[in-house]
Amino acid sequence: MCRIEEGSWLRRGVVRMMLATVLWSATTAPAGAPIPVAPDAYTMRDYEADRLAFERRHGLEMYKTAGCRSAPWDDAALALIDDFLQCCYARNPREAERASIVTRGRDLIEQGCDDPLVHFAVGRALNWGKRRVAAERYLSTAMGLLSERGYPAHWRARAAGDLARFLRSCDRDEEAERCSVEAVSSMIDAIQGGIYGDADRRLLYADLEQLVVTDLAVPHAEALCARLAEMPGLHPWLVEAVSGRMHIQAAWEARGIGLAYRVTDEGWEGWREHMSRASEHLQRAFALDRSCPEAPARMIEVATTGFAPDSLGERYWFDQAVAAQFDWADAYSLLRNGLHPKWGGSLSALYAFGLECKATERYDTDVPYGFIQCLLNMGNIDEAALRYWSRPGVYDEAHEVLERVMAEERAAADRRWYLSLEAGMAWRANRMAECRALLERLGYDPDPDAIRHAKVTSRELLDEAIVRSTDAWPLVQEGDAAMLVAWYDDAVKAYEAAGRAGGAEDVRLQEVLRDRLATAQLMRHFATGAWTPFVFERGFPGWRIRQGAWQVAGPRAVKAGPKPDGLYLLCQAPFGSRWELRGRIDASSLGRYEKSNLGILFHYGDYVPESDSHSAFLYPRRGELVIRRRYENETAVRAAVAKKARGQIAYDVHLQVWGREAVIIVNGEQVFCGTLPGDPRDTPGVRLGFAGQYARYNGFGRFEDFEIRRLGARPAALSAPHDETAVEDPENHAKSEGAS
């Protein structure tokens, strides 16, 4: 156990003296000391090696003495557990590794291997892949077997914590309460049992941080910290550091993550109280042990929010953290956040810090890659900030960093991701020759997740790189210019002429032009004011598949199959913010998960989802329509719709949008009429699409017979007095009278 033998009165006195000394010296320390680059510095590689050795000692070796062993599966079980430990504690798991752990673990269980670590490995790997419903069974089994088989108590605490987090997300509060209590008591048992030695203090901090930040609700996290403070002999650094981290989390819970004007007075009061206490705890932790980076790194966040001593800013605490460990990731990410314009920083400050990271030349660590991360932070601001990437010299610096990162052996598995990101940066910087060369290295198959950081899709990236290298480029420019001023006939003619000029044998060019032509033809029809049908073709010209698996199920229908990141099929036509849309959403085969949904995404900009987007999602298992600004639940509007029990269920949807107002009719009943939720200062985007969340792997949905037309006048329902009661759609009412 991590112990200090002095009495509590002496310990408190020592802490106060050390803290006073540290604070005095801080006022005389220079601001912005160079990032230390000692060749023998302790780095994340060393930390991960120490962590993996600890986990093997208390996991792999424990299987050999307490595990469910048998000759037919012993070697496979040991290999699985070791791979799982490496994924957990030595590197970020990749999707293929997660899938492999699940498959191999299930095979072992089917063979009769009922070892709790195998169950835990499968459950956590499913959790990584966001398959939390499937993970519950394995985590529950692991939690029950771990104590029976004599495994160290910290494994049971981890399983209970994972379960508590999942159950809270499902509003299964009583079960979550039991798991939370079990997680706290098991972790206390593990500490008292002497699993963690004095040299393992930082590893124990990592386990406790996982519990108080991620797994437990604030009351249970506070209870755990109180239990730690009462434990005799526990090193005070650990108590103070974990308590500080817990109070930061509690501060954000009290405040919420929305914009400042939405925070309640009660939320601000909780925020101030917890942040002040976090500052006190973390400063005491730093005074107790300056060789650990955890406390000063978190003080960067405290300083950013204005709760550190006035003379000690973010950079001071960053310098202390990297002096303790040169490449401690939290220190870099939290300082980047502090330099963000939303916290009073600037793009130039972010860029300067990125150059500092690059100047370390320590490509055996992730520090030089911090330059790229600073650029990515800019990309998360807005389109204007992203233009910083096109400034002279920025792309050249990024190119050097990424090429040197890719030259490292440890980056071999991620080279496609880095190449794709570099291609996106080249596209953003208008360096099309370099972009085309990078795409050739990728076989014209970039990673969509990587290039999304450049706010560009794979198709857009390929469009620019391919089109600009052909004779069709001047005609394509003409078509693009015509689209901007709504001369759709001219745009169609220009794109058709470009197709002829480029030659039918250039298949890639023809795909690009087919996409532009489909959008121009759709907008030409929409501009007439007539109902414009959505027609789908193979390859989805005029549409963008952002997430999920989509198939053409007929000229007027698409079938949506889920992936872990959800479902997004987005139309590229700029319909504006005054239109009406109608069609059918068939949820009969969506799956049995309660949160599975399908719906319409609208008001999004060129790169989605942005802050101004809205969604109207149908939850068949709940019998509910939820209307949100982006995915903000606190301002969501809910309405009852037909509920799926068994068999077929479909929804005829009619959506009328007039700026920030809307009328939504489902199966002939008006379920919403009024102002959409969200910030009235937002500017509505001009595009829409089909989307879904939480669809399970064995389900799918259909969107069929959708059509759209321009609205020339504000819908009558918005002008008439209305309340929350359902009102029948006049058009459907007329149809039903005619039929009768």
N, C-alpha and C positions, 0 to 999 in steps of 0.2 A: 504494500500500500504506500501511497505518497504521503509521508509523514514529516512533521516538524515537532520537536519534543518540548519546546518552551511552553509555558503557561499562557493562557489567553490574554492576561493583562500585559505580559511582557511582549507578546506578539503584536498587540495593538499599538504599543508604544514604539516598537521597532518600525512598524509600517508607517506611522506618522512621521518619524524622523526621516525615513528614506524618501517618502513622498515630498517632504519639504525640500530635501536636497535636490531631488530631480527637478522640481518646479523652479527652483532658483537657478539651476544650471541651464534650464531651458531658455530663460530670458536672455542669456548671453550667447546661446548657440547660434551660429549663422544659419540663415534660411536657405533652403534648397541646396544642401550639400550634394556633391556628385554621387550618383548611384555607385556603391562599392562593387568592385569587380575582382576581388581577390581570387586567384585561381584555386585555392584550397577551401573556399567558402562552402559552408553547409548549404545544400540546395534541396529542391524538391525530390531529386533522385535519391538523395540520402534519406530524406524523410519517408518516401514511399518504400524504400528498402527496409527501414526500421519497422514501418507499419506492417509490411508483408511478413517479415520475420515473426512479429508478434502474433499475427493472425494464423500463420502456419503452426506456431507453437501451441496455440490454444484451439485450433480447429483441425488441421490436418493430423497433428500428432494425437489429438484426443480421439479422432476416428479410429486410430490404430488400437487404442485401449478401451474405448467405450462405445464404438460404433457398431452398427448392425453389419457384421462382417460375414463374408462367405466367399469361398474360392472363386465361384463363377463370376462374381461382380467386383471383387475387391480392387483390382487394378483400375477398372473403369470408374469406380466410385472415387478412388484417390485422385485420379486425373481430373474428374469433374470438380471435386472440391477445390483442388489447387487452381484450376482455371477460373473458378468462381471467385476465389480470394484475390487473384490477380486483377480480375475485372473490377472488383469492389474497391480495392485498396492500393492498386499500383497503376491503374490507367482508367480512362473513361471507356466503358464498354461500348462496342460498336454493335449495330443491329444484328450482324451475322453471328457475333459472339453470344449475344443474348439468346437468339434463336437456337444456337447449338446447345447452350446450357439447358434450355427448356426441353429440347428433344431428347438429349442424352439422359437428363434427370428423369423424365417420364419413362424412358425405356428401363432404367434401373429399378424404378418403383414397380413397374409391371413384372419385372423378373423376381420381385420379392424383397428388394432392398428397402426396408422401412426405416432408414436412418434419418433422424431429424435434420441433419445438415443438408442432406440431399433434398428433402422437402423444402427447406428454407431457401436453398439455392434456386430451385424452380420457381418458388413464390416470388422471390425478389427479382429474378430475371423477367418474370411476367409483369411485375410492377414497373420495371424499367421501360418495357414496351407499352405501358399504359393499359395493360390488360388486367385491370385490378380486380374485376369480378372473378376471373379465373384464378388469380393469385390468392384469393381469400382462403380457399380450401387448403392449399399447401401451407400457407403461413399458420393457419389454425392447427393443422396437424403437427407442424414443427413446434409450435408453442407448447402443445401438450406433451410431446415426446422428449423435449430437450432436458427437462429436469428429471424425468424418469430414467434417462440413459446416462445421467451424470455429467453432462456437458457443462462447462462454465456458465454461470448465471448471466453473463453479458449477452450470450446468444439469445436467451429467452427474452431479455429486455429488448433486443433488436427486433425480434419477431413480433412481440407485443406492440412495440412502437409503430411498426409498419401497419399492423392491423388497426391500431387506434386511428391512424391518419386516414386509412381507407374508410373505416366505419363512420368517422365524422363527416367525410365528404358525401356519404349516403344518408346523412341525418339519422343514423342508427345510434342515437346518443347513449342509451343505456349500455349497449355492448361496447361502445367506444370508451365509456367510463370505466368499465371493468378492465379493459385492455390497458388503459392509461395507468390505472392503479397498479396493475401487474408490471408494467414497464418500469415504473418508479421503484417499486420494491425489489424487482430483480436487479436493477442497476445498483441499488444500495447493497444488496447481497454480494454482487460481484466485487464491489470496492472493498467491502469488509472481508471478503474471502481472500484478499491478497493477490488477485489476478494481475493488477496493475502495480508494477514496482515504481520506485521513485524515478527511474529513467523513462518510465512510460507516461509521465504526466501529460505530455502533449497529446498522446494517443487517447488517453482518458478524456481529455478536453474535447477531442473530436467526437467521441461517442456521446458525451453529454450535450455537446452543441447540436448534434443531430436530433436528440430528444427534445431539448427545450425550444428549438427553432422550428423544426419540421414536423415532428411526430405528435407532440402533446399540445393541447390547448393551454392557454396562459395560466389558468388556475393550477393545473397539474405541474406545469413548468415551475411555477412559483413554489409549489410544495416540494418539488425535487431540490430546488436551491436551498430551501429552508432546512431540509434534511441534511444536505451537504454541510451547511454552516454548523450544524449540531454535532457532526462526526468528530470525535477526538482524534487529533494527530493528522488530519487531512491537511495537506499543504495549503496555506492561505492563498497562494497565487491562484490555485485552481478554483477555490471558492469564489474569489473576487472576479476572475476572468469569466467564469460561467455565469455568475449573477449579472455581470455587466451585459453579456451577450443576450441573456434572457430579457433584460429590461429594454434593450433596443427592439427586440421582437415585440414585446408587449406595447411599446410606444407606437409602433406601426399598426398593431392590431387596434389600439384605441383610436388612432387618427383615421385609419383607412388609407387606401392607396389612390383615392380619387384626387381631383384638383382641389386646391386650397379652399375655394369659395364654397365647396360642398361639405367641408368638415364642420361638425357641430361644436358648440361651446364645450360640451362634455368631452368630445373627442380631443379638442385642443388641450383641455385640462389634463387628461390622461397622458397625452403626448409629452407635455412639459414635465409632468411628474416622473414618468419612466425614463425619459432622456436624461434628466438631471441625475437620477439615481444611477443610470448606466455610466455616466461620466465619472461619478465618484468611485464606483466599483472598478472601472477599467484603469483609472489613474492609480488606484491603490495596487492593482495587479501589476502594473508597469513598474511601480516603485519596488515591489517585492522581487521581481525577476525581469531584468532588462534583456535577458538572453532569449526570451520567447517573443515571437512576432505577433501573436494573436491579439493581445490587448492593445498595443499601439496601432495595429491595423484597424481595429474596430473604432479606435478613437478618431480615425480619419472621418468615419461616418458621423460620429458625434460632433466633430468640429464643423463638418459641412452643414449640419442642421443648426449650428449656433449654440451648442451647449458645452463647448470646451472653454477653458480659460482664454480670455481675450488675446493674450500674447502668444498662444499656441495654436497655429492654424493647421490646415490639412497637411501642408508640406512638412512641418516639423514632425508630426506623427508618422508620416510616410518614411522620413529619414530614420526614425527610431526602429520602425518595423523592418526595413531592409538591412539595417545594421545588424539586426538579430538574425535574419535569414534573407539573403540577397534576393531570392526569387519567390518570396511568399506571395501567392497569387492574389489573396484578398487585398493586400496593400496596394497593388497596382490597379485592380478593378475599382476599389473604393476611391482612390485618388482620381481616376478617370471620371468617375461619377461626380466628384467634387469640382472638377474642371469643366463640367458640362454647363452650357449656358443656362439651363433651367435652375441651377444652383448658384448663379452669379459668375460662372466662368465664361470662357469664350472659345471659339474655334481655333484661334491662334494659340491659346494656352494649351489646348488639347494637342495640337500639332507639335508644339515645342516639346511637350512631354514625350510624345511619340519619338521624336528625334533623339531625346535622351536615352530612351530604351534601346533604340537602334545602335547608338554609339557605344553601348557596352560590348558589342561584338560577341556576346556569350550565347552562341547558337546551340550550345549544349544544354541550354535552358530555354524557357519560353519568354524570357525578358525581351529580346529584340523584336519578337512578334508583337509586343506591346504597341509598336508603331502602327501595325495593321489594325489592332484593336481600337486605337484612338481614331483612325479613319472610320471604322465601323460605327463607333459611337456617334460620329458626325452624321452618318447615314441614317441613324435612328431619330434625328431631329426633324428634318423636313427636306423637301426637294431643294430648297435654296442652299441649305447647309451642304447637301451632297455635291453641289457645284465646286466646293473646295477641292474635290478630287481632281478637277480638271485644271487646277492652277499649275503653272510651269514648275517642273521638278518633282511634283508630288507622286505622279505615277512612276517615275524613274526610281525614286526611293522605295516605293512599294514593290516594284519589280525586283530590286536587289534583295530586299528582305525575304520575299516569298521564294525566290530561287535558292537562296542560301538555306532557308528552312527546309525546302524540299530535298536539298543535298544531304541532310542529316538522315542517318539510317533509321532513326526512330519515327521519321515522318513517312516512311515508305507506304504504309497502309492508307494514308490520307492525301497522297499526291494528287489524285483526281480532284479532291475538294479544293486544294490550294491552287491548282491550275485553273479550275473553274472560277474561283474568286479573282484570280489575276486577270482572266479574260473579261470578267464583269467590270473590273477596274479600268482595264484598257478601253472597253466600250464607253464607260462613263467619261473617260478623259479624251474621247474622240480619237483614240490611237487605233484606227481600224486595221492597219497592217499588222500591228502586234496582236490585236484581237484575233484576226484570221489565223495567224501562225499558232496561237495558243489553242484555238479550236481544232486545228489540224492535229496538234499533239494529243488532243482529247478524242480524236476520231469523230468530231462533230457531235459529241454526246456529253455536254457539260452537266455537272451536278446542279440540279435546280435549286437546292437549298443554299448552295454556296453563292450562286449568282443573284439570288434574291436579296443579298446584302447590297447589291448595286441597284436595287429597285428595277430589275429588268428580268424578264422571263427568258427561258431557253429559246423560245421562238423569236422573240424580239432581238436577242443577241445574234442568232444565226441570220436573221433578216438583214441586219446592218452589214454584217461581215460578208455575206454572200452577195447581196444586191449591189453594193458599192464597187464590187470588182467586175461588174458586167457592163455591157453596152446599154442595158435597160435602165441604168441608174438615173439619167436625166428625165426619162419618162415617169419613173417612179416618183421623183421629186415633184413633177407636175401634178401627179395624182394626189400626193400628200398635201400639196399646197391647196388644191381644190377642195379637199376634205375639210381643211381648216376654215374655209369660208362657206361651207355647206353647198358647194357647187357639185352635187353628187353625180349628175350626168357626165360632167367633164372628168370627174375622178374615175368613173367606170371606163370611159373611153381611154384615158391615159394608162390605166392598168392593163386593159386589153392590148393596147399597142405595145406596152412594155413586154408582155408575154410573147408577142410575135417577134419583137426585136431580140429578146434573150435567147430564143430558140427552144423548141420543144424538148431537145435532148438534155437541156440543163434541168434535171428533175428538181434539184433543190431550189433553184430560182422559181420554177413554176409553182412549187408549194408556197413560197413566200407571197407570190403574186395572187394566188388563189385565196389566201387569207385576207389580203387587202381588198380584193375584189368582192368577197362575200360581205365584208363590213360596209363597203360603199353601196352595194345593191340593197342591203338591209336598210340603210339610212335613207336611200332614195325612196323606197316604198313608205317608210315611216313618215317622211316629210310631207306626204300627200294627205295625212290625217286619217287614212283608212287603217283598218285592222291589219297588222303586219304579222304573218305567222313566223314562228321560229322553225326553220328547216335545218336539220342536222345531217351532215355528211361525214364520211370516214375521214379522220384526221382533224375534225372539228374546225374547219376554216371559219374565221370570224369569232372564235371562242378561245379561251385559255383554260387549260386544266391546271389549276394551282395545286390541288390536293385531292387524293382519292383516286379510284379507278373508275373511268367512265366509258360507256359503250353506246354506240348508236343502236337504238332498239326499233328503229323505223324512221321514216322521213320526218315525223313530228314528235319523236319520243327519244329519251335517253334513259339509260339504266345506270344507277350510281352504286358502285360497290365501295365499301369503306376501306380506309387504311388508317394506321394509328394517328395520323395528323388531321383526319377529318375529311370533308368533302367540299370542294369548291370548283365550280365550273362557271367562268365569268365571261360575259359577253363584252366584246370590244367596241361595240357601237355606242357612241356618246349620246344617249337618249335625252339627256338633260334631267330636270327635276320636276317636270309636269307631264305625266303620262298615266295610262292605266294598263294593267296587265291581267290576263285571265288564263286559266288552264287548270290542269288536274295534277295533283300529287298523290301517287299511289303508295301507301305505306304498308301494304299487306304483308310484304316479305322483309320488313325492316329489322326484325329481330325482337327478342323479348326483354331487352334491357330497358329499364324504366326511363333513362335519360336519352334514349335514341330519339333523334328528331330529323326532320327535313324542312326546308323552307326557302325563303327568298332573301337574298342579300341585295341591298340597294343603297344608293347615295355614296357609293365608294368612288375613290379617285382612280388615277391611273395605276396606282400601286396599292394593293389591298392586303389585309384590311387596314384602313387608315382610321383616324379618330372620328371622322365625320360619317362613317358608314352606319347603316341601320340593318337590322335583321328581323324577320318575322318567321319564327320557327314553330312548327307543329310538333307536339309531343303526343303521339298516339296512345302510349301506355298511360299517360296522365290525363288525357283528354283536355289538353291545354294548348293555347297559342300564346307565345311569349314574344313581345316586341321589345327590342333593346337598341340602345346606341352602342354600336360595336358589341361587346359582350359584358356590359356593365349590369349586374343584377340589381344593384341598389336602386336604380331608376327604371327598371323594367316594368312594363305593363302586361298584365296577364288576363286572358279571357278563356272561358270554357268552350270547348268544341267536342265533337263526338269522340268517344273513348274506344280504343281497340281492346277487345277481349280475346276473341278467337276469330279466325277466318279473315275475310276480305275487309279492307277499309281504305277508302280514298276520300280525298278532299277536293272539292271544286273551289278554287281560290280566285277571288277577284280583288285586285289591289289598285286603288286610285291614289296617286301621289301628287300633291300640289305643294312644292317647296318643302317646308317642314311640317306640313299637315298631311294626313292620310285617312282614307276610309278602307277598311278591310272587311270583306264579306267571305264567309266560309260556309259552303253547302247552303247557300241561300239566306244566311242570317248575318246581319251586320254585327260584327264582334268588336270593332274598334272604329271610332270616329273622333278625330281631334288632332291635337299637336303631338308630334312624335317626341319620345323622351330624349333628353340630351341637352347639351349646351346650346342655347339659342344663338350664340356667337359663331358657331361652326358654319362653314359654307358647304351645302350639300354637294356631294359628288354627282357625276353624270352617268354612271354606269350601274348595271345590275347583273345578277347571276343567281344560280341555284347553289344551295349549300346544305350542310348538315354537320352535326357533331355527335359524338358518342355512338355512332352506329357500330354494332358489333360485327365481328369478322365474318359471321355466317349469314348476314342479312344484306339486303339491298333495297333501294327505293327507285321509283320511276317518276319522271317528270314528262308529261305528255300534253299535246294539243295546246301549247302556250302560244299566245299572240299578244301583241302590244299595239297601242295607238297613242298618238299625241293628244293631250287635253288642251282644248282652246279656251276653256273657262273653268273656274273653280267649281269642283263638284257641289251639287246642290245640297248634299247631306252635310257639308261643312258649314253652309250658310244657315241651315235650319237649326232651331234649338234641338239639342239631343242630350241624352243621358247615357248611363252605362247599360241600359237594357238593349237586348238584341232587336234589330229592325230588319225586316226582310228586304232583300235586294229587289228593287222595282223591276229590273229586267227579268230576273228569274220568276217573279210573281206573275208578270205578264205572260211568260212562257207557260207557266202552270195553268193559268186561266184558259189560254188558248187550247192546251192539250185536253182540258176537261170539257 
